[in-house]
Amino acid sequence: MLRYVRLQACLLVMLALSTPAVSWPGGPVGPIASQVAQAQATETAMTQALREHDVYVAPAARARVSEADEAELQRLAQRLGAAGHPLKLAVLDRPPSGFQTLGDWVDAAHGALRLGDGILVAVAMDAGGGSGSVSAKTDAVDKATIERIQQKDVGAFLTVSYAEGLRVVTQDVIAEIEAQRAAERSRGQLLRALLLAGLALVLVTIGVLRGKQWARETAALASQRASLYPLLRRLDDELPYVAGTPDGTRASELQADGAEPYNDGSLIADRLASVPIWRGAMPGAHWRELDDATRAFERARQHLADAVVSLDRALVTAESRSNSVKSLDPRAAGHATGPQ
């Protein structure tokens, strides 16, 4: 009965965060006092005990936490520590000497123990003025969230037990940590999905552009090939008329020189014509073959163009000789100057 009378006096529990308890009589401690308190925390008996054990129960607070409850809290801390949530729990009769509030000590002890994202939860039977206090600290959750959890879970200390209150606060803090981590993972997954989608869009865009480029390049190659056919056809048709002449012989040699790269380029062009656009858009040897065919047709054009020039000279020479022969032929002259 005495326990619940005392707990009823604690209805206005002092909720301490890493800052001093806001409702503590006498006002909050200043920066200098806080620094002194942090230095003192490293030497307090409670802090030293928490270095060696996960749960500390002050001798004067033993009435609030049985040995069985303490053992269960130890097992809880071990399970959570193995799961990636280092945990320290403390039950005090009052804040340690030199600390104006329980929150001051929790903040300093958390730093002295180097818990980081680990959790320290402490409860004091009398934090001053007959009021109890509970305080939690972790770097993984912001102060406002910790304060909200403490306010929500006060009832467990008042109506059930200190051990249950420590368990409830711990579980709620871990639930918040896990929720934030899950949200961060979701954001990370969303970001990765967006990056992958963006990358896929870029690749598709590049593929479309490369496909269009491939279509243009192969069309240009076909046009280049087609432009050489009239030269070859003319040489085939007209070279027999100037065979044996110097320019005709030269034109024939140049025609042969041009026919070889033309045939090589044509073989490549025929092979590339069967490559689909989606395959042509991808990197591969077909791009190198496209360049090879283009260069082959360029060489063929040079030789064939020179052959046509030689052919034209040969034809002009042949025509001049034919005209000279006609002018010297008496029959042709007599026919031209016969009797009137």
KEVO-56342 format. One record per residue (C-alpha): x, y, z. Coordinates in steps of 0.25 Angstrom, whole numbers, plus 5000, padded with zeros to 4 digits. Layout:
// residues N
xx yy zz
X Y Z
...
END
This chain:
// residues 340
xx yy zz
5000 5000 5000
5011 5009 5003
5017 5007 4989
5004 5012 4983
5003 5024 4992
5017 5028 4988
5014 5026 4973
5001 5034 4974
5010 5045 4979
5018 5043 4966
5006 5046 4957
5014 5059 4952
5026 5051 4948
5038 5059 4943
5041 5055 4929
5056 5058 4926
5063 5057 4912
5077 5061 4909
5073 5075 4914
5069 5078 4929
5055 5075 4933
5047 5086 4929
5038 5086 4941
5049 5085 4952
5048 5094 4963
5059 5105 4963
5060 5105 4948
5070 5098 4938
5084 5097 4939
5093 5106 4931
5104 5102 4921
5115 5102 4931
5108 5094 4941
5104 5084 4931
5119 5083 4927
5123 5080 4941
5112 5070 4942
5116 5063 4930
5130 5062 4936
5125 5057 4949
5116 5046 4942
5129 5039 4938
5132 5036 4952
5119 5033 4958
5117 5019 4964
5105 5017 4955
5112 5020 4942
5124 5011 4947
5114 5000 4950
5107 5002 4936
5120 5000 4929
5121 4986 4935
5106 4982 4935
5094 4985 4926
5085 4988 4938
5088 4996 4951
5078 4996 4963
5082 5006 4974
5082 4999 4988
5072 5009 4993
5063 5006 4981
5063 4991 4983
5049 4991 4988
5044 4996 4974
5051 4985 4966
5052 4970 4971
5064 4962 4968
5055 4954 4958
5051 4966 4951
5066 4971 4950
5070 4957 4944
5059 4959 4934
5063 4973 4930
5077 4967 4929
5073 4957 4919
5065 4967 4912
5077 4976 4910
5085 4964 4905
5075 4960 4895
5073 4974 4890
5089 4976 4890
5090 4964 4881
5079 4970 4872
5087 4982 4870
5081 4991 4881
5091 4993 4892
5083 4996 4905
5086 5001 4919
5075 5002 4930
5076 5009 4943
5067 5010 4955
5071 5021 4965
5066 5026 4978
5070 5040 4974
5079 5047 4963
5093 5045 4967
5100 5056 4975
5104 5068 4966
5092 5067 4956
5080 5076 4957
5071 5066 4949
5071 5052 4945
5071 5056 4931
5085 5063 4933
5091 5050 4938
5085 5042 4927
5090 5051 4917
5104 5051 4923
5104 5036 4926
5100 5033 4912
5112 5041 4906
5121 5035 4917
5117 5021 4913
5119 5025 4898
5105 5018 4895
5103 5026 4882
5091 5020 4876
5090 5011 4888
5079 5014 4899
5080 5018 4913
5067 5018 4921
5067 5022 4936
5056 5024 4946
5058 5032 4960
5048 5029 4971
5050 5043 4976
5055 5054 4966
5052 5065 4976
5040 5070 4983
5034 5057 4985
5033 5054 4970
5038 5043 4962
5045 5044 4948
5048 5036 4936
5058 5039 4925
5063 5033 4913
5074 5036 4903
5079 5031 4889
5085 5038 4878
5076 5030 4868
5063 5037 4872
5061 5052 4873
5058 5058 4887
5043 5062 4884
5040 5047 4880
5047 5042 4893
5039 5052 4901
5026 5048 4895
5029 5033 4898
5033 5037 4912
5019 5044 4914
5012 5033 4908
5018 5022 4916
5018 5028 4930
5006 5020 4934
5014 5007 4933
5023 5012 4945
5011 5017 4953
5001 5006 4951
5009 4993 4949
5024 4994 4953
5037 5001 4950
5042 4988 4943
5030 4988 4934
5031 5003 4931
5046 5001 4927
5042 4990 4918
5031 4998 4912
5039 5011 4909
5050 5002 4904
5041 4995 4894
5035 5008 4889
5048 5015 4887
5053 5002 4879
5040 5002 4871
5042 5017 4867
5057 5014 4864
5052 5002 4855
5041 5010 4849
5051 5021 4845
5061 5011 4840
5050 5005 4831
5046 5019 4826
5061 5021 4823
5061 5008 4816
5049 5011 4808
5054 5024 4804
5067 5018 4800
5060 5007 4792
5051 5018 4785
5063 5026 4782
5070 5014 4776
5057 5011 4768
5057 5025 4763
5072 5024 4759
5069 5011 4752
5057 5016 4745
5065 5029 4741
5077 5020 4736
5067 5011 4728
5061 5023 4722
5075 5029 4718
5078 5015 4712
5065 5014 4705
5067 5028 4699
5082 5025 4695
5077 5012 4689
5066 5019 4681
5076 5030 4676
5087 5020 4673
5076 5011 4665
5072 5024 4657
5087 5026 4655
5089 5012 4650
5077 5013 4641
5083 5026 4635
5097 5020 4634
5092 5008 4627
5083 5016 4617
5095 5025 4614
5104 5013 4611
5093 5007 4602
5092 5020 4595
5107 5021 4593
5107 5007 4587
5096 5011 4578
5104 5023 4573
5115 5014 4568
5107 5005 4559
5105 5016 4548
5120 5017 4547
5123 5002 4546
5112 5001 4536
5117 5012 4527
5131 5006 4528
5126 4992 4524
5118 4998 4512
5129 5008 4506
5142 5002 4509
5142 4992 4498
5141 5004 4488
5155 5009 4493
5162 4996 4496
5176 4996 4493
5178 5011 4493
5187 5016 4504
5175 5023 4511
5166 5012 4509
5177 5002 4515
5178 5012 4527
5163 5013 4529
5162 4997 4529
5173 4996 4540
5166 5007 4548
5153 5000 4547
5159 4987 4552
5165 4995 4564
5151 5000 4567
5144 4987 4565
5151 4980 4576
5148 4990 4588
5134 4991 4582
5132 4976 4583
5138 4976 4597
5129 4987 4602
5117 4981 4595
5119 4968 4603
5119 4975 4616
5107 4984 4612
5099 4971 4609
5103 4965 4622
5099 4978 4630
5086 4979 4623
5081 4967 4631
5085 4974 4644
5072 4978 4651
5071 4993 4657
5071 4988 4671
5083 4980 4669
5090 4991 4661
5087 5001 4673
5096 4993 4682
5111 4994 4682
5118 4983 4674
5127 4979 4662
5116 4983 4652
5119 4998 4654
5134 4995 4650
5129 4987 4638
5120 4999 4634
5133 5008 4634
5140 4998 4626
5129 4997 4616
5129 5012 4615
5144 5013 4613
5143 5002 4603
5133 5010 4594
5141 5022 4595
5153 5016 4590
5145 5009 4579
5139 5023 4575
5153 5029 4574
5158 5018 4564
5145 5018 4556
5145 5033 4555
5159 5033 4550
5155 5022 4540
5144 5030 4535
5153 5042 4533
5163 5033 4525
5151 5027 4517
5146 5041 4513
5160 5044 4508
5161 5031 4500
5147 5034 4494
5151 5048 4490
5164 5043 4484
5157 5032 4476
5147 5042 4471
5158 5051 4466
5165 5040 4459
5152 5036 4452
5149 5050 4447
5163 5051 4442
5162 5038 4434
5149 5043 4428
5155 5056 4424
5166 5049 4416
5157 5038 4409
5156 5042 4394
5143 5035 4393
5138 5043 4404
5143 5055 4398
5138 5052 4384
5125 5049 4389
5125 5062 4395
5130 5070 4382
5123 5061 4372
5117 5066 4359
5106 5076 4360
END
